[in-house]
Amino acid sequence: KIDRLVVFKSKTQLMAYENGTIIKTYKISLGRDPIGAKEFEGDMKTPEGLYTINNKNPNSGYYKNLGVSYPNKSDKEHASQNGKPAGGDIKIHGLRNGLGFINKFHRLFDWTHGCIALTDKEVEELYSHVSVGTIIEIKP
């Protein structure tokens, strides 16, 4: 049972932990503009901060997905100060349905709108071992 996820954006890695021990490291793709924290809807950045997995969707348009609880209160306040919506709908997901054959080649560049992408097989693995409420920390 995975009880914590940690993303290192600069290394394009997602690490899965069980009881404080790394049990798996995944290579990931991020938002098209991966440097810096997400500031507002449409900026193509992946958020940074402490969140939780807040839902699981077996019928996603991108294979399966795990929802990330972005935006938090601080994210909303920051976006509001800039007169923009914070956005949302940040997920850990696989490839667009029908494109799973791309497999690991999706990692050649950052292509999401702010989500964290893995291969379909990797998402399947996480999906079956991560519960709603699991902490996910996203670091620069």
Buried (B, 14 or more C-beta within 10 A) or exposed (E): EBBBBBBBBEEBBBBBBEEEEEEBEBBBBBBBBBEEBBBBBEBBBBBBBEBBBBEBBEEBEBBBBBBBBBBBEEBBEBBEEEEBEBBBEBBBBBBBEEEBEEEEEBBEEBBBBBBBBBBBEBBBBBBEBBEEEBBBBBEE
